[in-house]
């Protein structure tokens, strides 16, 4: 038997390091018929905003050879609907940690949404999606500028006492600078990476495949880049790092942990294999046993240079 428990600090303890990425696992409820959701370390529910969002026009998904490009646009019914209608259904999960991904178009939206989620006893953490465009700054993403990233994290930190994960975009010159800004502003941990800005073209019509022209790419193809970024950040900050980006096997997850991630998130692979999360949990345990490790902490950051 090995110990897979992960303590991310500020009262967020996971039974194992495997979580599901926001936007790829619904609210967890949709996967109940296909896997034991309560075995996972955590589930991060789909992006939640202050107000209802219809999302972008169709088409908003495009397949790639090793992943997909999405431009869903954070479609959801708003945080009040979540609190009243979705949250009561999530109370049945007693072992996995339910975490809400919070998004916004301005700092005030982030703050108001986080305040509402803070009142929910069964939600021990939020994941702050700072890849969203700041409408007050001409559409520039909060997460592409250290100063803007720091300001939104600091504002949310003032109203949100529980564990605060800040999700970082890879579409920057230096993801380390953004991670440090989030850490200085009060983040308890950082998760990375979010999707890469991409596009696809229909050569028959010579038009963009997506209604928005560009979208975010995820899937196996981005794993090597995501892994590099996680390693860089893990060596630059003192807070825990959650790694994600193209993880589709236990071997992938183990690479991220060796690179310094305390926990990982599985995203696009959930669409291919709904039980992938639990298979990765079992795979990590088997690897530790095979290598005579009794605790997941022995693996974390064990890269030999």
N, C-alpha and C positions, 0 to 999 in steps of 0.2 A: 504494500500500500504506500502511495505517495501523497504528500500534502500539496494540493493545487490551490489552496486559499491565497488570495491576493488582497492586501490592504493598501488601498489607494490614498488613505488619509482622510481626515475630516469625516469620519464615520461611514465611509464607503468601503465595505469589505465584501469581496466577491468569492463565491464558493470555488470558482475556477476562473482562469483568465480570458475565457471566450465570451464575447458579446456579439450582438448583431448590430450592423450599421443602420443608422437612420435612413428611412426611405426604401429599405430593401426587405423589411420584415413586418410592414404594416404596424399594427398595435400588438403583435404577437398572437392575438386571437385567431387571425387568419391561418396560422400555421398549426393550430392545435390538432388538426386531423392528421398531420403528417409527421410530427415530431414531439418529443417531450420538452416543451418550452421551459418548464421549471428546472430542468437539468442545467441550463445554460448559466454562465456567470452573471449575465445581464442582457437585457434587451433595450435598445434605444429606439423609442417609437418614432414614427414619421414626424417630419418637421412641423412644429406648431407655432402659429403666429397669433398676434393679439386679435386680429379680425379674420373673418372668413376670406379665403382666397380661392378663386376658381381655377387658378393655374393657367398655364399657357395654352394657346390654341393647338389643335392637332395638325399634323403629326408632331409628336414630341419625344419619340424614341427612335433610335437608329442602331442596328446591330453592327458590330465591327468583328474582325476575325477573332479577337480574343477579349471581347468585352462588349460594351455598349455605350452609346452617347445618349444622355437624357436631358430634357429641358422641360420637365414636368411643371416646374414653377411653384413648388411648395403648396400644392393644392391641399387644403384642409378646411375644416369648418370653424376654426378659431379656438382659442384656449378655453373660453367659457363653455362651448359645446363639449370639448374634451373633458373638462372637470365634471360636468353634469352627466354626460352619457357614456363616455369611454372609461373614465377612471374607475367607476364602481365595478366594471367587468374585470379590471386588472387586479382587483384585490385577491382573486383566486390564486395568483402566483405568490407563493410563500417562500420560495427558495431563491429564485432568480431576482435580481435587482432590476426594477423598472425605472428607466431614465428617460426624461423628456428632452428632445432636441428642440431648442428655442431659437426662432429666427425673427428678424425684424427689418424694417426699412429706415428706421431712425432709432437713436438711443432710447427715446421715450417708449417706443414700442417694445424693445427688449426688456426694459425695466418693468413695465406694466405686466408683460407676459410672465416674467420670472416671479414677480410678486404673487401672482395667482397660483402658480405651480408650487411655490414655497409653502402654501397652506395645505397641501396634500400630504398627509402623513405617510402614505405608502410609496412616495416618490423620494428617494434619498439623494438624488442628484439631478442636475440638468447638464446638457451638452449645448454650449453656446455656439451656434453656427455663425461665425463672423465672415463667411464668404458672401454674405448678402450685400447688394448694392445700397449705399447710403444715399437716399433720395435728397438729403439736404446738402450733399457734397457733390452733386452732379452725377451720381450713379457709381462713383468709385467704391469698390468693395471695402468694407471695414477692415478686412483681413489682409489687405495689401499694403498697409501703411502702419508702422509701429505705433505712431502717435494715435491714430484713430482706433487701432486695436486696443491700445491701453485705455483709452477713454471709455469705450463701451464696456470693457471688462470691469473697470473701476466702478462705473455706474451700477452695473448689475450686482457687483460684490456688496455694495452698500445695502441692498434690499434682499439679497439672497444668502442666508446663513449656512445652507447645506453645501454639499460637495459641488464645486463648480469646475466642469470640464470645458475647456475652450478648444473648439475644433478649427484647425488651421488649413488654409488653402495652400496648394502647392504652386499657385500661379503668381509667384513672387521671385524677386532676385535672391533674397536670403530668408528662408523659412526660420532660420535660427534667430534672426532679429525679431521676428513677429512672436516667436515662442518666448523669448526673453521679456518682451513687452507685456505679454499676457501674464507671465510669472510675476513680474514687478507690480502689476495692477491687482493681483490677488487671486489668480487662478490656482486651484488645488491640483490640477493636472491639465495636460494638453493632449488632444487626439489629432492624429495626422496620418494620411493626407485625405483631404476632400478631393473632388474630381478635377481632372485637368481640362482646361478650355480646349474644345475640339470642334470639328465640323465634318459633315459628309455631304457629297454632291451626287445627285441622280444624273448620270451621264446621258440618259435618253432625253430628259427634259432640260438638262443643264441648269437645274434649279437646286437650291439647298434641300436636303432631305427633311430637315427640321424647320418648323414654322418660324423659329427664332434665329435661324441661320446657324448659330453656334450653340453648343451645349456642353455638358460635363461628361468626360469619359471616365469610365470605371472598368474593372475587370482585370483578368490575369495579365494583360499587356503592361499595366502600370506598376506591377509589383516591384521590379528592380529599382525603379526611381523612388517609389514610396519607401522602400527599405533603406535606401541611401539617406533619405531625408530624416527618417526616424532615428537612424544611427547618429546623424549629425546633431539632432536636437537632444537626444538622450545624453550626449556628451557635453551639452552646453547649459542645461538647466538642472535644478535640484529637485524639482517636482516630478511626479511619475508621468510617464509617457505611455499613451495608448496608441498602438500601431494599427494602421489599416491601409488597404490599397492592394487589390488583386489577390487577397488571400483565398485560396481555394482548396487547401489541404492542410493536414497537420504539419507537414514538412515546411510549408510556407509560414505557418504561425510560429513554429519553432525558430525559424530564421529571424523573425521580428523580435522574439524574446531574447535570443542570443545577442541581437544588435542593441538591446537595452530597453525594449518595451516591457512594461509591467503587465499589460493586458493587451488584447487584440480585438478587432472588430471584423466580422465577416459581412460582406455586402452582396455584390452581384452574384456570387456563388450560391446564395440562398435561392435564387430563381431557377438554378439548374438542379440543385439537390437540396430540398427543404430540410433534410436531416444533417446537412454538412456540419453545423455547429457542434452537435453531439459527437459526430465522428471525429472532429478535431479535438474535442475534450479527451476522448479515449486515446487518440493518437499521441497526444502530449504525455498522458500518463504512461503509456507503453514506452515512449522514448526515455522518460525519466527512469523507469524501472530497468530498462535495458542498459542504461548508462550509470546504474548504481547511485542515482540521485534520489534523495528522500523528500526534497522540498523544491518547489518551483523556483524559489529564490536562488537556488544554486545555478540555475540555467540563465537567469536574467543578466544581461550584460557580460556574458562569458566569452565574448569574441576574443580570439587569440590573434594578435597582430605580430 
